[in-house]
Structures are given as C-alpha cells and as structure tokens.
C-alpha cells in the first residue's frame, strides 16, 4: 500500500494531478454551459458563440504561450541582468561588440548558409538519382531514417564517430580517427579544433535534414507532368539539360520552401551544440548562448536580447515561407 509522506514524490505530484483534473472539469463544464445556453439564443448569436468556443481556447493559448512571452522578452531585453534598471539598447550593443558573441553570430551565420544549401543539394541529387531506381523506396527510407532520430540521439551517435583517443596503446572507437590512422595520418581532437569542429557539427544537421529535403523534392518531381518531360525529350534535351532547364524550374517553389524551412531549423539549433560540445571551443550559436546567459549566468537582459535577435532572424523566413506555400497552393 502506498503511503503519501512529506518526502514521497506523490506529495509533490498528487496536488498537481488534482489541480489538472479540476481544471479539466471546469473547462468541460464551461463548454457544456456555453452550448446549453447557445441552444436558447438566436441563430446570429449562435454563430458568434461558435467562433468563441472553437477559436477562444486557441487564441487564449496563443496569447499565454507565444504573444505574452514575446512581449515580456522584448521588455526584459532593455533591462539589466536582474531586470531592475532600464539600460536601453546596451544589451544589443553588447551582443554586436563582444568578441565572444561575434563568434557566436558568425557561427550562426555559417549554420544558416551551409546547412540549407548542403541538405537541399544532396537531397535534390538523391531524389533525382533514385527517381527511376528499382528499389527507390528502400533507399529513400534509409536516407529518411535520421529524421526519426532526435537531435540529441543523432548527436550521441556522431559523438562516437568523432571520438578521439590520444593514447596509441588504447583502442580507438572513433570512426573518423580510425580512418585517418588506417591511411597513415594523425587524427586531430576533432571537436576541439576550431573552426573545423563547427563544420563537423554542421555535418550532423545535414545528415538529419537531407532526408526531409529528399522526400519533399521527390514528391515535387513526381508532380511534374509527363507530357512536359516527353516534349523536352522530343526536342533533344539530354538528362542534365532536362534536369536543369525543365525539372528545376518546375519544382523551384518546393526548393525554396525546403531551403527556408531548413534555414529556420538551423537558426534555432541547440540540441546538437549542447550535447556534443556544450558550446565550448568556439562552437556556440545564438540559441545556446541565449540559454547560457539566461539560465547559467542568470543575466536575463542579455539572454532576452539574444532571444530577440534570434526571433528577428527567424521571423522574415517564416513569413517568406508562408507566402511561398500559398503561391504553391494557388498554382496547383
């Protein structure tokens, strides 16, 4: 028989469970009451109540979970570490003048350029080469599989690949180091060598995102009308010319969507950095530095400023992506 004591985990968990159940009961009771009352009102009032019932909870959660935190973060970015004194734009000036943070911004820029281009290019090449392959489904499944792995899980896998063993008498479990030794080269300590370590971390993200790019672009290629391809073949267009002049222009909208989606993901990257290097050895990016400033250094001003810089970097890409998706829907 379970006994709830002051030291028992249930002493902490039980009140939260009770509060959750009470909240659910109250929420259901309010919804039922609204529906009962709506049946006794005019049709015009009922239509208004429908919007309130279905959109109200979503809007409330949006305000609580997104709008209020964004406004609060913007507010804190103009204050000092303990949010006591207003210091204006000092936190933003700090972000763009400190040498350490400039390295963070440089790394973030490298991530947002290299990862989307590499992932999209490799994904596009695989999608095109496997389009007529006999076992294309199997190949695509294997390439898409990393998408099913969490960023932390993928980071742990690749940490073994980059493992470094300085003692020649001990077994080297790092795949990359073993390859170097097999061809007679001395491997470096991979995750400590800057800026090489940044590109090694980028390889993990490319490995994950290539499957996403491949699937989206492969579906876009299959949507290209066969009569256009056949007409280009009758006109004498060879494989490469047909690919660059017919296929690419026809799926360009999907290419842009893939590029922008992966760019947003790269801007927000945190798990890979945190798991593999902790942001040390000049590998940190904005999301990781934001965490460091806010929850390790307890400097809410600089952490909020970095969060706003990240938000301002992501926002235009999201707006552009939404517009591209709308254009794709209008075309189709």
N, C-alpha and C positions, 0 to 999 in steps of 0.2 A: 504494500500500500504506500502511495506517495504522500509524503508529509511536506507541506509548504512551510519552510522556515525562512528566517531573515537572510540566511546565506544561500538558500536554494535558488537556482536560476528561475524557478517558477515564480518567486517573489517579485521578480522584475518583469517577466514575460506575461504573467497572468493579468495584471492590470491593463497592459496594452491590448491583449486579446479581448478583454471585456469592453474596453473603450472602442475597439474596432467594431465589435458586434453591435454595440449600442448605436454607433454612427451609422452602420448599415441599416439597422431597423428604423432609425429616424429618417434616413434618406428614402427608404421604401415607403414609409408612412406618408411622407410629404408628397411623393409622386402619386401615390394612390389617392390622396386627398385632392390633388390638383385635377386628376382625371374624373373623380366623382363630381367635383364642382363644375368642371367643364361641360359635363353632360347636361347641366341645368342652365347653361348660358346660351346666348345667341351664337349663330354659326360664325359670325365675324369674330367674336370673342374667342371661340374655339380655335380658329385658325391662328390667332395670336398666341394662345396658350400652347399650341403645338410647337411653335418656334421656341417658346420659353422652355418647354420641357426637354426638347431634344438638343437645342443649342446652348441652353443655360449652363448645364454642368460642364460642357466642353469649354465654354468661354470662361467659366469660373476657374477651371483647372489651368487654362492658358494664362490667365491673369496671375494666379498663385505661383505656377511653376515656371513661367517664362517672362512675362512683362514686368512683374514686381521685382524679381531678382535682377533683371537687366537695368531697371531704373536705380535700384539700390547699388549695384556695382558701379554704375556711372557716377553716382553720388559719392561713393567711397573713394573713387579714383582721384578726387580733388582734395582729399584729406591726408593727414599724416598716417604713420604706422598704426596708431591706436584710434584713428577716426575721431580725434579730439580737436585738432586745429586745421582750419582751411588753409591750403597751400597752393591753390590754383593748379597751374599746369606743371608744377615741379616734378610730379611722378612721371609725366610723359617726357619731359626734358631729360630726366634721369634715364628713361628707357632708351633714348636715342643718343645718349652721350657716354654712358658707361661702357668701357671696352668689353667687359664680360657679356653685357646684354647685346652689344653689337654682334658678338659672335653668335649669340642665340638667334638674333634676327637673320644673320647670314645663313645659319643652318636651316632655319625655317624656309627661307627663300630657295635654298638648294633642294630641299624636300619637295616644295611645291612646283619646281620646274622638272626635276629629274624623274620623280615617281610617276606623274601622269603621262609624260612623254614615253618613258620606257615601258610602262604597263600597257598603254594603249597600242604602241607599236608592236610589241611582242604578241599581245592578244589579237591584234588585227592579222598579223602574219600567220599565227596558228589557225585562226578562223578560216582564212583563205586556203591554207595548205591542206586542212583537214576537211574542207567542204565536200570534196568528191571521194574522200578516203573510204575504204571498205568498212573499217572499224572506227569510224569517226566518233561515234557515241562513247566508246570505251576511252579513247584518247582524251576527249573533252572532259569526261568525268574525272580522270586522273589529274588533269590540269586545273579543274574547278575545285578539286578536293580541299586545297588550302583555304578556300573561302569558308569552309565549315569549321575551321580551327580558329579559336580565339587568338587575339593578338598576343596575349600572354603565353598561350601554348606554343604558338609559332616562334616566339622569342626564345623560349626554353629549348626548342628543337635546334634553332640556329646558334644558340649559345654553345651547344655541344659541337657544332660544325666549326665554330671559331675558337674552340678551346685551345689553350696554349700550355705546353709543358716544357719548362726551361731545363729540367733535369734530363739529360740524354739517356740515363740509366732506367728511367721510368717509362711506362707505356704511354704513348700519346694517343688520346682518344679524339682529338680534333681532326676532322676530315681534311680541312684545308691545310693544316700543318703537316699532316701525313703525306699529302700530295706534294707539298714543297720538298719534304725530306726525300721522297721517292725519286725526285728528279735532281737531287743533289743541291738544293737550295736551303738556306737557313730561314725558317719562318719567323716573322716578327710577332710580337704580342699584339694580335690583331685589334682588339678592342681598346688598346691604349695608344695606338698610333694615329694622331690627328694629322690631316683630315680624312685619312683612309677609313677610320672607324665610322665616320658619318655615312660614307658610301656603302660600307658593309651593313649598316643598319637599314639603309635605304633598300638594299637587296631583299631584305625580309619583307618589306611592304610591297615591293614589286612582285615577289613570289606569291603574295596573297591576292593582290589586285588584278593580276594578269588573267586569272580565271573569270573574274567579273567582266573585264573588257572583252574577252573572247566570246562569252555567252551572248552578251548584248549585240556585239558586232556580227556574230554568226547569224543571229536571228534577223538582223537588218539585211545581211547579204541574201538570205533566203527570200526576203520580201522584194528583191529586185526582179522586175518582170522578165520572164524568159525570152519574150519576143525582142526586148531591147538587146539582150546578150546575143541572141541569134542574128539580129540585124548587124551588130558590130562585127560578128564573125564573118558574115557575108561581105562586109566592107573590107575585110582583110586585116582586122585588128588582131594582133597576136596576144599571147597571155598577159605579158607585162603592160602593154598598151591598153588592153581591155580592162585590166585591173585599175590602172591609174586614171584613165580617161572616162571610164563608164562606171565601174563599181564604186570607187571612192567618192565621186560627186553625188552618186545616188544615195549613199549612206552617210554623207557628211554631217547631217543633223545628228545622227546617232553617235558619230565620232566626237562631236562637240559635247554632247551630253555625258559621254563616258569620261572625257577629259576633265570637265568641270566637276563631276561627281568625285573622281579620284583626287582632284586638287583639293576639294573641301576636306576629304578624309585625311589627306596629307597635312593640311594646315592644322588639324586637330590632333595629330598623332601624339600619344602619350604613353600608352602601354609598352610599346617596343622599347622606347628610350628608358623608361623606368625599370623595366625588367632586366635589360641587358647591360646598361652602364650606369643607371641611376642619374643620368645627365652629366656625369663626370667626364673628364678627358676631352672637353670641348665638343660634346655631342648633344648638349641640351637644346631644346626648341621652346617656343613660346608657351605651349601648354604645360610642359614640365616645369619651366621656370615660374610660371604662374602658381603652380602647386607648391613649389619650393618657397616662394615669397609669402604666400598666404598661410600655409599650414606648417611650415618648418620654421621660417624666420618670423612668422606671425606679423608680417608687415602687410596689412590689408590694403594700404594705399597703393603700393607698387604692384601688389598682386591684382588688384582691381584694374589698374591702368593696363597691365599686360592682358587681362581678360578683355578689356575694351578694344585693344589693338587687334587681338585675335578675332573678336566679333566683327570689327570693321573690315578685316581681311576676308572673312567668310561671307559676309552679307552680300556684296556685289556678285559673287559667284553663284550664290543661291538664287538671286533674282534673275541672273542671266540664264541659269539652268531651267528655271520655271518657264521663262519665255521660250526657250528652245523646245521644251516639251510641248508647250501649247502650239508652236508652229508645226511640230511633227504631227500632232493630232489633226490640225487643220488640213495638212497635206494629205493625210491618209483618210 
